[in-house]
């Protein structure tokens, strides 16, 4: 698979994993940052890939816990109103 990306590079550009989901990997959540710099009079780009898979998994777990706690809270407050 060949992928051609055309975009104007801005200095210190950041791309969230949600913007380019599954372009780099189907299993990993990856953010990437593009930085422009000069080296011996030539413009260069540095692309930094940041694996955020574990953070995304943890966020999903925490959201599930919040839902469970919210349901439990509704049950408890409903029982208190019933008594």
Secondary structure, DSSP 8 states (H G I E B T S, - for coil): ----------TTEEE-TTTSTTTS-SS--EEEEEEEEEETTEEEEEEEEEE-HHHHHHHHHHHHHHHHHHHHHHHHHHHHHH-
